[in-house]
Amino acid sequence: MKKLILYSFICALGFYSIAGLNAEAAPLQLTAAQQKSIKAFVGYFDTIVFGSEYDKKQAATIVYKWQGPVRLHLRYVGVKANPKHRHFINQHIVDLRRLTRLPINIVGNPKVATIDIIFVKRKDMGKLKLPQASPQYIAKLAAPGGCYFISYKLGPRKKQKGRIQKSVIVVNAERDIAGINHCLLEELTQSIGFPNDSDTMRPSVFSDKDQLFEFSPVDKTVIRVLYDKRMKMGIPRKEGLALAGEIMADVFFKNEKPATSHKPKK
């Protein structure tokens, strides 16, 4: 896929506030260049929000997102606890709180947790027994040897459709510490409604070619768009993509900022 980066994302993030995201603006008349930028972003949003990294049959047909508190619990199985892991997670959830406006915290009681983060040895990653996941699927997720996640959602035929109820993140505790930090950032983010990867816009936590320890401007944009109050959980994919374009237009082009698309420098 042709690699694109929207420089407008970077220059516009200076005035990209939560208040601006929620503003109900009148429809804008966009230039051809602006329309091209929006189209590229919507395609990217489609890939990481509605796509599926491991199984195309699991591609989403509706918007999935968290509602209410997100409570994280750390568990170590067969490995010693490392205080750096908790430090990394605390750093990442500060950013996620700001971008999603969700209450996100680490808890000590596993019974009230909504996201379980399990640290294990590399050889044990594929041996865990997780609800609604076959041993074959777990082995497939574990094969790369880094980290993986599984989210449990309410589908189109359920009440509160589109709601992510719970997630499990599995971490290879034997990785180098930088790899674990990046892994925690990526899996925490993917577990709240971004199940797929893409190399289309870089640098990004959603690209396997990048190792990041904080969100890039593109990442912040995608997260804020999904968690904009206009993007209701459970709405059909087609409606969600149209809304993504409208939200981007409101935020980035309300001051008539120019937008262009370029290939990233090698």
C-alpha positions as CSV (number, residue, x, y, z in Angstrom):
1,M,0.0,0.0,0.0
2,K,1.2,3.5,-0.9
3,K,2.6,5.2,2.2
4,L,1.1,8.6,3.1
5,I,1.6,11.1,5.8
6,L,-0.6,14.1,6.3
7,Y,1.5,17.0,7.3
8,S,-1.7,18.8,8.3
9,F,-2.0,16.4,11.2
10,I,1.3,17.7,12.7
11,C,0.7,21.4,12.2
12,A,-2.9,21.3,13.3
13,L,-2.3,19.4,16.5
14,G,-1.1,22.7,18.0
15,F,-4.7,23.9,18.1
16,Y,-6.4,20.5,18.3
17,S,-8.2,20.8,21.6
18,I,-10.9,18.6,23.1
19,A,-13.3,21.5,22.9
20,G,-12.6,21.9,19.2
21,L,-13.3,18.2,18.7
22,N,-16.7,18.5,20.2
23,A,-17.7,21.7,18.4
24,E,-20.8,21.4,16.2
25,A,-19.5,23.2,13.2
26,A,-21.4,24.0,10.0
27,P,-20.4,21.9,6.9
28,L,-17.2,23.2,5.4
29,Q,-16.5,23.7,1.7
30,L,-13.2,21.9,1.3
31,T,-10.6,22.3,-1.4
32,A,-9.5,19.4,-3.5
33,A,-6.3,19.0,-1.4
34,Q,-8.2,19.0,1.8
35,Q,-10.7,16.4,0.5
36,K,-7.7,14.2,-0.5
37,S,-6.3,14.5,3.0
38,I,-9.6,13.6,4.6
39,K,-10.1,10.7,2.3
40,A,-6.6,9.3,3.2
41,F,-7.3,9.7,6.9
42,V,-10.7,8.0,6.6
43,G,-9.1,5.0,4.8
44,Y,-6.5,4.7,7.5
45,F,-9.2,5.0,10.2
46,D,-11.2,2.2,8.4
47,T,-8.2,-0.1,8.4
48,I,-7.3,0.2,12.1
49,V,-10.7,0.5,13.6
50,F,-12.8,-1.9,11.5
51,G,-10.1,-4.3,10.3
52,S,-8.7,-7.4,12.0
53,E,-5.0,-8.2,12.3
54,Y,-5.3,-12.0,12.4
55,D,-8.7,-13.0,11.1
56,K,-10.6,-11.2,8.4
57,K,-13.8,-12.9,9.6
58,Q,-13.5,-10.8,12.8
59,A,-13.5,-7.5,10.9
60,A,-16.0,-5.1,12.6
61,T,-19.2,-4.0,11.0
62,I,-20.0,-1.5,13.8
63,V,-18.1,0.9,16.0
64,Y,-16.7,-0.7,19.1
65,K,-15.4,1.4,22.0
66,W,-15.3,1.5,25.8
67,Q,-17.9,3.2,28.0
68,G,-17.3,4.0,31.6
69,P,-14.3,3.1,33.8
70,V,-11.4,1.1,32.5
71,R,-9.7,-0.8,35.3
72,L,-6.3,-2.4,34.7
73,H,-4.8,-5.3,36.8
74,L,-1.3,-6.6,36.4
75,R,-0.6,-10.3,36.9
76,Y,2.7,-12.1,36.8
77,V,2.7,-15.8,36.0
78,G,6.0,-17.7,36.4
79,V,8.0,-14.4,36.3
80,K,9.0,-11.8,38.9
81,A,7.2,-8.5,39.0
82,N,9.1,-5.5,37.6
83,P,8.2,-2.0,38.9
84,K,9.2,-0.5,35.6
85,H,6.2,-2.2,33.9
86,R,3.8,-0.4,36.2
87,H,5.6,2.9,35.6
88,F,5.3,2.5,31.8
89,I,1.6,1.7,32.1
90,N,0.9,4.8,34.4
91,Q,2.6,7.0,31.8
92,H,0.5,5.6,29.0
93,I,-2.8,5.8,30.8
94,V,-2.2,9.5,31.5
95,D,-2.2,10.1,27.7
96,L,-5.1,7.7,27.1
97,R,-7.2,9.5,29.7
98,R,-6.6,12.8,28.0
99,L,-7.3,11.5,24.5
100,T,-10.4,9.4,25.3
101,R,-11.7,11.2,28.4
102,L,-12.3,7.8,30.0
103,P,-11.4,7.1,33.7
104,I,-8.5,4.7,33.4
105,N,-6.7,3.3,36.5
106,I,-4.7,0.4,37.8
107,V,-6.5,-1.6,40.5
108,G,-5.3,-4.2,42.9
109,N,-8.4,-6.4,42.9
110,P,-8.5,-8.7,39.8
111,K,-12.3,-9.2,40.3
112,V,-13.1,-5.6,39.4
113,A,-10.6,-5.3,36.5
114,T,-11.8,-4.8,33.0
115,I,-8.3,-5.2,31.4
116,D,-6.0,-8.0,32.6
117,I,-2.4,-7.5,31.8
118,I,-0.6,-10.9,32.1
119,F,3.2,-11.1,32.1
120,V,4.6,-14.5,31.3
121,K,7.7,-16.3,29.8
122,R,8.0,-16.5,26.1
123,K,7.4,-20.2,26.1
124,D,4.1,-19.8,28.0
125,M,2.5,-17.2,25.9
126,G,0.6,-19.7,23.8
127,K,-0.4,-22.0,26.7
128,L,-2.8,-19.6,28.5
129,K,-6.5,-20.6,28.6
130,L,-8.5,-17.5,27.8
131,P,-12.3,-17.3,27.6
132,Q,-13.9,-17.8,24.1
133,A,-10.5,-18.4,22.5
134,S,-9.4,-21.7,21.1
135,P,-5.9,-23.1,21.8
136,Q,-5.1,-22.8,18.1
137,Y,-6.0,-19.1,18.0
138,I,-4.0,-18.4,21.2
139,A,-1.0,-20.1,19.6
140,K,-1.4,-18.0,16.5
141,L,-1.5,-14.8,18.5
142,A,1.5,-15.8,20.6
143,A,3.7,-16.9,17.6
144,P,5.5,-13.6,17.0
145,G,6.6,-13.6,20.6
146,G,6.0,-10.0,21.6
147,C,2.6,-9.3,23.0
148,Y,-1.0,-9.8,22.1
149,F,-4.5,-8.9,23.2
150,I,-8.1,-10.2,23.1
151,S,-11.1,-8.0,23.5
152,Y,-14.6,-9.2,24.5
153,K,-17.4,-7.1,22.9
154,L,-21.1,-6.8,22.5
155,G,-22.0,-7.5,18.9
156,P,-24.6,-6.0,16.6
157,R,-27.5,-8.2,18.0
158,K,-26.8,-7.4,21.6
159,K,-28.1,-4.7,23.9
160,Q,-25.5,-1.9,24.3
161,K,-24.0,-3.1,21.0
162,G,-20.6,-1.9,20.2
163,R,-19.5,-1.9,23.9
164,I,-16.1,-3.4,24.7
165,Q,-16.6,-5.1,28.0
166,K,-13.2,-6.6,28.8
167,S,-9.7,-7.2,27.4
168,V,-6.8,-9.4,28.1
169,I,-3.2,-8.4,27.2
170,V,-0.4,-10.9,27.3
171,V,3.2,-9.7,27.5
172,N,6.4,-11.6,26.9
173,A,8.2,-10.6,30.2
174,E,11.5,-11.8,28.8
175,R,11.7,-9.1,26.1
176,D,14.1,-6.2,26.4
177,I,12.6,-3.4,28.5
178,A,12.2,-1.0,25.6
179,G,10.3,-3.6,23.7
180,I,8.0,-4.2,26.7
181,N,7.4,-0.4,27.0
182,H,6.4,-0.2,23.3
183,C,4.4,-3.3,23.5
184,L,2.3,-2.0,26.5
185,L,1.6,1.2,24.6
186,E,0.5,-0.6,21.5
187,E,-1.6,-3.3,23.1
188,L,-3.3,-0.9,25.6
189,T,-4.3,1.3,22.7
190,Q,-5.5,-1.6,20.4
191,S,-7.5,-3.1,23.2
192,I,-9.7,0.0,23.5
193,G,-11.0,-0.1,19.9
194,F,-8.1,-0.2,17.4
195,P,-7.6,-3.9,16.6
196,N,-5.6,-3.7,13.4
197,D,-2.2,-2.5,12.3
198,S,-1.2,-0.4,9.3
199,D,2.0,1.1,7.9
200,T,0.1,3.7,5.8
201,M,0.8,6.6,8.1
202,R,4.1,6.7,10.1
203,P,5.4,7.0,12.6
204,S,2.6,5.3,14.5
205,V,2.0,2.9,17.3
206,F,-0.2,1.0,14.8
207,S,2.8,0.3,12.6
208,D,4.9,-2.8,13.2
209,K,7.9,-1.0,11.6
210,D,8.0,1.6,14.4
211,Q,8.9,1.3,18.1
212,L,7.3,4.2,19.9
213,F,7.1,5.0,23.6
214,E,4.5,7.7,23.2
215,F,1.8,8.6,20.8
216,S,2.6,10.3,17.5
217,P,0.4,13.1,16.2
218,V,-1.4,10.6,13.9
219,D,-2.1,8.3,16.8
220,K,-3.6,11.1,18.9
221,T,-5.8,12.1,16.0
222,V,-7.2,8.6,15.5
223,I,-7.9,8.0,19.2
224,R,-9.6,11.4,19.6
225,V,-11.8,10.8,16.5
226,L,-13.0,7.4,17.8
227,Y,-13.7,8.8,21.2
228,D,-15.4,12.0,20.0
229,K,-18.9,12.2,21.5
230,R,-20.4,12.1,18.0
231,M,-18.9,8.7,17.3
232,K,-21.5,6.6,19.1
233,M,-20.7,3.0,19.9
234,G,-22.7,0.5,17.8
235,I,-23.2,2.7,14.7
236,P,-22.7,0.9,11.4
237,R,-19.2,1.1,9.7
238,K,-20.4,3.2,6.9
239,E,-21.9,5.8,9.2
240,G,-18.7,5.7,11.4
241,L,-16.5,6.4,8.4
242,A,-18.6,9.4,7.3
243,L,-18.5,10.8,10.8
244,A,-14.7,10.3,11.0
245,G,-14.4,12.5,7.9
246,E,-16.8,15.2,9.3
247,I,-14.9,15.3,12.6
248,M,-11.6,15.7,10.8
249,A,-12.9,18.4,8.6
250,D,-14.3,20.3,11.6
251,V,-11.1,20.2,13.5
252,F,-8.4,20.6,10.9
253,F,-9.9,22.8,8.3
254,K,-12.2,25.1,10.3
255,N,-9.4,27.7,10.2
256,E,-8.8,27.0,6.5
257,K,-5.4,25.3,7.1
258,P,-3.9,23.9,3.9
259,A,-3.4,20.1,3.8
260,T,-1.2,18.1,1.5
261,S,-0.2,14.5,1.2
262,H,3.4,13.4,0.8
263,K,5.5,10.3,0.9
264,P,7.6,10.1,4.1
265,K,11.3,10.6,3.6
266,K,13.4,7.5,3.8
